[in-house]
């Protein structure tokens, strides 16, 4: 199959893939927006009319630009929310378009598709992670590096080099774990294309410089805390494989991440036939070591949506082996239908996962309706085991309910659901504050802001979660 035809096939499959993902993002925009961090970020973007970038993870600039511009254009809250939640997919699709159509790197475009399909399940609904935002840009970085040597030594070539340096800054200032996939890509290309090693040394070196600057000069308490799990490398040595997190991962693997097993079996078979034993060892051992590292750092496990975010690069690791060493070994009549089928199955799996998050959304909407009918509409609700199971996390419920109530009925509800209600006793004496788990905002902070409609000056009351129905029925 000709290179041009192959590139066209990947382009068509990829654009169809991201079109479906975009459709899902629109269909489930509230499930995605009213789920912890995104509602929190959107709250501060609209309140302060500026970016809500945390911990110097400036890669979030690109997605936060959408709601910020929307607010400057005075768009309604629903439209801004849809813009924000779809911006993540739009940017992924844009990166894919640039990589495949502009830079003519269909193999890295295929890697991008495997990144966004092999593992991604629950993280489709938890969208804000800067890790997810940095990974596509990392692929774009190496695609630019491959493209530059094809250009004539003109000012245009210089422009691409400067652009690559800027891009490496955004990649480095995304998430501490980005070091691992960046290193894998660099080493993979060193094995794959040693004679052109200088092509890959520059982007990787540029990335390392910015990453070191971020680590040593802009390290925050949050980043430091997130890396505390590395102490487990010593704490649990040598009993790594008996950790609860590994048992949980195996359950996830069979239920949600079966794509890992499929891709690993295929690439090992091809590597074995071609006697590329060292390449097989490198890809498999790096993948296993990376997953084990994550599981050691989170030895007792973590919420699936959260830890899955850290597993995402596994799709990139295996996808690179498929794109560079497997695709050409299987007849095109079979390989592309099979790859398209793989992506289709994964899309169906992502869709089927929505029930968990739709149930969560419906519970929050039910709470708003129930509290609307109560004598006092501002409430502090203490969680019960059933509520906690439904919510998964409750720290952002005040922001989530702000978003849902303002979109649905144009008036902002002041409700917080928490597992430690006693810490909020001080709020019972304030009637003109919007209370969150970590503080409160005076109504005066929202004067003339159309995205916050506070009119209730009654006092907060405490409610036992057992009094709250889990549905509208």
ChimeraX attribute file (.defattr): number of C-alpha atoms within 10 A of each C-alpha:
attribute: neighborCount
match mode: 1-to-1
recipient: residues
	/A:1	9
	/A:2	7
	/A:3	10
	/A:4	10
	/A:5	10
	/A:6	15
	/A:7	19
	/A:8	16
	/A:9	13
	/A:10	22
	/A:11	21
	/A:12	11
	/A:13	20
	/A:14	23
	/A:15	16
	/A:16	15
	/A:17	19
	/A:18	20
	/A:19	15
	/A:20	14
	/A:21	21
	/A:22	21
	/A:23	13
	/A:24	18
	/A:25	24
	/A:26	17
	/A:27	12
	/A:28	20
	/A:29	20
	/A:30	23
	/A:31	23
	/A:32	29
	/A:33	28
	/A:34	27
	/A:35	25
	/A:36	22
	/A:37	19
	/A:38	21
	/A:39	25
	/A:40	21
	/A:41	19
	/A:42	25
	/A:43	19
	/A:44	15
	/A:45	19
	/A:46	23
	/A:47	17
	/A:48	14
	/A:49	16
	/A:50	15
	/A:51	19
	/A:52	19
	/A:53	16
	/A:54	12
	/A:55	16
	/A:56	15
	/A:57	21
	/A:58	21
	/A:59	23
	/A:60	23
	/A:61	14
	/A:62	13
	/A:63	21
	/A:64	24
	/A:65	17
	/A:66	19
	/A:67	26
	/A:68	22
	/A:69	15
	/A:70	18
	/A:71	21
	/A:72	10
	/A:73	10
	/A:74	12
	/A:75	15
	/A:76	13
	/A:77	22
	/A:78	17
	/A:79	13
	/A:80	21
	/A:81	26
	/A:82	20
	/A:83	23
	/A:84	25
	/A:85	27
	/A:86	25
	/A:87	20
	/A:88	23
	/A:89	22
	/A:90	19
	/A:91	16
	/A:92	21
	/A:93	23
	/A:94	14
	/A:95	19
	/A:96	29
	/A:97	18
	/A:98	16
	/A:99	27
	/A:100	22
	/A:101	16
	/A:102	12
	/A:103	20
	/A:104	21
	/A:105	21
	/A:106	25
	/A:107	22
	/A:108	23
	/A:109	30
	/A:110	26
	/A:111	24
	/A:112	27
	/A:113	25
	/A:114	29
	/A:115	24
	/A:116	27
	/A:117	26
	/A:118	28
	/A:119	27
	/A:120	24
	/A:121	26
	/A:122	23
	/A:123	22
	/A:124	25
	/A:125	24
	/A:126	22
	/A:127	23
	/A:128	24
	/A:129	18
	/A:130	21
	/A:131	23
	/A:132	25
	/A:133	24
	/A:134	24
	/A:135	24
	/A:136	25
	/A:137	23
	/A:138	23
	/A:139	24
	/A:140	26
	/A:141	24
	/A:142	24
	/A:143	23
	/A:144	23
	/A:145	22
	/A:146	16
	/A:147	17
	/A:148	19
	/A:149	12
	/A:150	10
	/A:151	11
	/A:152	10
	/A:153	10
	/A:154	8
	/A:155	9
	/A:156	11
	/A:157	16
	/A:158	14
	/A:159	12
	/A:160	16
	/A:161	17
	/A:162	11
	/A:163	14
	/A:164	22
	/A:165	20
	/A:166	15
	/A:167	22
	/A:168	26
	/A:169	21
	/A:170	23
	/A:171	30
	/A:172	29
	/A:173	27
	/A:174	25
	/A:175	24
	/A:176	19
	/A:177	14
	/A:178	22
	/A:179	15
	/A:180	13
	/A:181	21
	/A:182	23
	/A:183	14
	/A:184	19
	/A:185	19
	/A:186	19
	/A:187	19
	/A:188	19
	/A:189	19
	/A:190	17
	/A:191	14
	/A:192	15
	/A:193	13
	/A:194	13
	/A:195	9
	/A:196	13
	/A:197	15
	/A:198	12
	/A:199	20
	/A:200	21
	/A:201	16
	/A:202	16
	/A:203	23
	/A:204	22
	/A:205	14
	/A:206	17
	/A:207	28
	/A:208	18
	/A:209	15
	/A:210	18
	/A:211	24
	/A:212	14
	/A:213	15
	/A:214	21
	/A:215	16
	/A:216	9
	/A:217	9
	/A:218	15
	/A:219	15
	/A:220	15
	/A:221	10
	/A:222	10
	/A:223	15
	/A:224	12
	/A:225	9
	/A:226	12
	/A:227	13
	/A:228	11
	/A:229	17
	/A:230	14
	/A:231	11
	/A:232	16
	/A:233	15
	/A:234	10
	/A:235	12
	/A:236	15
	/A:237	10
	/A:238	9
	/A:239	10
	/A:240	19
	/A:241	14
	/A:242	11
	/A:243	17
	/A:244	15
	/A:245	21
	/A:246	21
	/A:247	15
	/A:248	15
	/A:249	21
	/A:250	13
	/A:251	12
	/A:252	15
	/A:253	15
	/A:254	12
	/A:255	9
	/A:256	20
	/A:257	22
	/A:258	15
	/A:259	21
	/A:260	18
	/A:261	13
	/A:262	13
	/A:263	20
	/A:264	18
	/A:265	12
	/A:266	15
	/A:267	23
	/A:268	21
	/A:269	14
	/A:270	19
	/A:271	19
	/A:272	13
	/A:273	10
	/A:274	11
	/A:275	12
	/A:276	13
	/A:277	12
	/A:278	11
	/A:279	19
	/A:280	19
	/A:281	13
	/A:282	15
	/A:283	22
	/A:284	18
	/A:285	12
	/A:286	17
	/A:287	23
	/A:288	12
	/A:289	12
	/A:290	18
	/A:291	19
	/A:292	19
	/A:293	17
	/A:294	20
	/A:295	27
	/A:296	27
	/A:297	20
	/A:298	19
	/A:299	20
	/A:300	13
	/A:301	19
	/A:302	13
	/A:303	10
	/A:304	15
	/A:305	17
	/A:306	14
	/A:307	17
	/A:308	21
	/A:309	21
	/A:310	20
	/A:311	20
	/A:312	24
	/A:313	29
	/A:314	22
	/A:315	24
	/A:316	29
	/A:317	21
	/A:318	25
	/A:319	28
	/A:320	25
	/A:321	26
	/A:322	22
	/A:323	18
	/A:324	17
	/A:325	18
	/A:326	19
	/A:327	18
	/A:328	12
	/A:329	12
	/A:330	12
	/A:331	10
	/A:332	13
	/A:333	9
	/A:334	10
	/A:335	15
	/A:336	17
	/A:337	12
	/A:338	12
	/A:339	16
	/A:340	16
	/A:341	12
	/A:342	17
	/A:343	21
	/A:344	17
	/A:345	14
	/A:346	23
	/A:347	21
	/A:348	11
	/A:349	16
	/A:350	21
	/A:351	16
	/A:352	11
	/A:353	15
	/A:354	19
	/A:355	11
	/A:356	15
	/A:357	22
	/A:358	15
	/A:359	16
	/A:360	22
	/A:361	23
	/A:362	16
	/A:363	20
	/A:364	24
	/A:365	18
	/A:366	18
	/A:367	20
	/A:368	20
	/A:369	16
	/A:370	15
	/A:371	17
	/A:372	13
	/A:373	9
	/A:374	10
	/A:375	8
	/A:376	13
	/A:377	21
	/A:378	24
	/A:379	20
	/A:380	26
	/A:381	22
	/A:382	21
	/A:383	22
	/A:384	17
	/A:385	11
	/A:386	12
	/A:387	22
	/A:388	16
	/A:389	12
	/A:390	19
	/A:391	22
	/A:392	17
	/A:393	16
	/A:394	20
	/A:395	19
	/A:396	22
	/A:397	24
	/A:398	23
	/A:399	28
	/A:400	27
	/A:401	24
	/A:402	27
	/A:403	27
	/A:404	24
	/A:405	20
	/A:406	19
	/A:407	18
	/A:408	12
	/A:409	9
	/A:410	16
	/A:411	18
	/A:412	22
	/A:413	28
	/A:414	24
	/A:415	26
	/A:416	28
	/A:417	28
	/A:418	25
	/A:419	17
	/A:420	11
	/A:421	17
	/A:422	11
	/A:423	11
	/A:424	18
	/A:425	12
	/A:426	8
	/A:427	19
	/A:428	15
	/A:429	12
	/A:430	15
	/A:431	15
	/A:432	19
	/A:433	21
	/A:434	25
	/A:435	22
	/A:436	21
	/A:437	18
	/A:438	9
	/A:439	10
	/A:440	13
	/A:441	12
	/A:442	13
	/A:443	17
	/A:444	11
	/A:445	13
	/A:446	17
	/A:447	12
	/A:448	9
	/A:449	13
	/A:450	16
	/A:451	23
	/A:452	23
	/A:453	18
	/A:454	20
	/A:455	11
	/A:456	17
	/A:457	13
	/A:458	15
	/A:459	16
	/A:460	25
	/A:461	16
	/A:462	16
	/A:463	15
	/A:464	12
	/A:465	20
	/A:466	14
	/A:467	10
	/A:468	18
	/A:469	13
	/A:470	18
	/A:471	15
	/A:472	11
	/A:473	5
